[in-house]
């Protein structure tokens, strides 16, 4: 189910364009936003949903600080673009922002992240995808 999320003003350091973006704010324990590489699409993820809990279990103590990056890499692409955790300028694609979370400018209906492809993997294949997302060598 889509969720109405507040949008805030941001300014790109690279191209100086201003744009609005969704933000969960500081009180969003267990939730995060993922963005497409062109900055035009966003989804939200909840760490307490079934698939993210499985990923956290398989990740174990390996590198818990990488949980959101790993989860983003396992999400289904949008418009054939993989998802990332960083906010991206929709004008030039830069992740170098001059400012973000400025004035509230409205809200946006944001869909939940989908993990349909990754959730169909068996535990062994999913563990291999997690290791690959962490940058670890994965034997064939």
C-alpha positions in Angstrom: 0.0 0.0 0.0 1.3 3.4 -0.9 2.2 5.8 1.9 1.8 9.6 1.9 5.3 11.0 2.7 6.2 14.6 3.2 8.4 16.2 0.6 11.1 18.8 1.2 13.2 21.2 -0.9 16.7 20.2 -1.9 19.4 21.8 -4.0 22.0 20.0 -6.1 25.6 21.0 -5.6 26.5 19.8 -9.2 23.9 21.5 -11.3 22.4 24.0 -8.8 18.9 22.7 -9.6 16.2 22.8 -6.8 13.9 19.9 -6.5 11.5 18.3 -4.0 12.1 14.9 -2.5 10.3 12.6 0.0 11.8 12.3 3.5 10.8 10.1 6.4 12.4 12.5 8.9 14.2 11.6 12.1 11.4 9.6 13.6 11.3 6.7 11.2 12.8 3.9 13.2 13.1 0.8 11.0 12.2 2.5 7.8 14.1 3.9 4.9 13.7 5.3 1.4 15.4 4.0 -1.8 15.8 5.9 -5.0 16.4 5.1 -8.7 19.7 6.2 -10.1 18.0 9.0 -12.1 16.4 10.3 -8.9 12.9 10.2 -10.4 11.4 7.3 -8.4 11.4 6.4 -4.8 10.0 3.6 -2.6 10.0 3.0 1.1 11.1 -0.1 3.0 10.3 -1.4 6.4 13.0 -3.4 8.2 10.3 -5.3 10.1 8.5 -6.7 7.0 9.1 -10.4 6.3 11.7 -10.3 3.5 13.9 -7.6 5.2 13.9 -9.6 8.4 15.1 -12.6 6.5 17.9 -10.5 4.9 18.9 -9.2 8.4 19.1 -12.8 9.6 21.2 -14.0 6.7 23.4 -10.9 7.0 24.0 -11.7 10.6 26.8 -9.8 12.3 28.8 -9.6 9.1 28.3 -5.8 8.6 25.0 -4.6 10.0 25.7 -1.0 9.0 25.3 -2.2 5.4 21.8 -3.5 5.9 20.0 -0.8 4.0 22.4 -0.8 1.1 22.1 -4.6 0.8 18.3 -4.4 1.0 18.2 -1.7 -1.7 20.4 -3.9 -4.0 17.9 -6.8 -3.5 14.8 -4.7 -4.3 13.1 -5.1 -7.6 14.3 -2.4 -10.1 12.0 0.4 -11.2 12.0 1.4 -14.9 14.9 -1.1 -15.2 17.0 0.9 -12.7 18.4 -0.7 -9.6 17.6 1.1 -6.3 20.1 2.8 -4.1 19.9 4.4 -0.6 21.3 7.8 -1.6 19.1 10.8 -2.6 19.8 11.6 -6.3 19.3 14.9 -8.2 16.5 14.1 -10.8 18.1 16.8 -13.1 21.7 15.6 -13.4 21.9 12.3 -11.4 24.4 13.6 -8.9 24.4 12.5 -5.3 26.3 15.6 -4.3 23.7 17.9 -2.7 24.2 21.4 -1.5 21.2 21.2 0.8 18.4 18.7 1.6 15.4 18.5 4.0 14.8 22.2 3.5 11.3 23.6 3.7 8.4 21.2 3.5 6.8 21.7 0.2 4.1 19.0 0.1 3.7 15.3 0.1 4.0 12.4 -2.3 2.3 9.0 -2.5 5.3 6.6 -2.3 4.9 2.8 -2.9 6.6 0.1 -0.8 9.7 -1.5 -2.1 9.1 -4.8 -3.9 11.4 -7.8 -3.4 9.5 -10.3 -5.6 12.6 -11.4 -7.5 14.9 -11.8 -4.5 12.3 -13.4 -2.3 12.0 -16.3 -4.7 15.7 -17.2 -4.2 16.6 -20.1 -1.9 18.6 -19.2 1.2 21.9 -20.2 -0.4 21.4 -18.0 -3.5 20.1 -15.1 -1.4 23.2 -15.4 0.8 25.4 -15.2 -2.3 23.5 -12.1 -3.5 24.0 -10.5 0.0 27.7 -11.3 -0.1 28.0 -9.8 -3.6 26.2 -6.7 -2.4 28.7 -6.4 0.4 31.5 -6.5 -2.2 32.7 -9.9 -1.1 34.1 -12.4 -3.6 31.5 -15.1 -4.3 32.7 -18.4 -5.7 30.8 -19.7 -8.8 
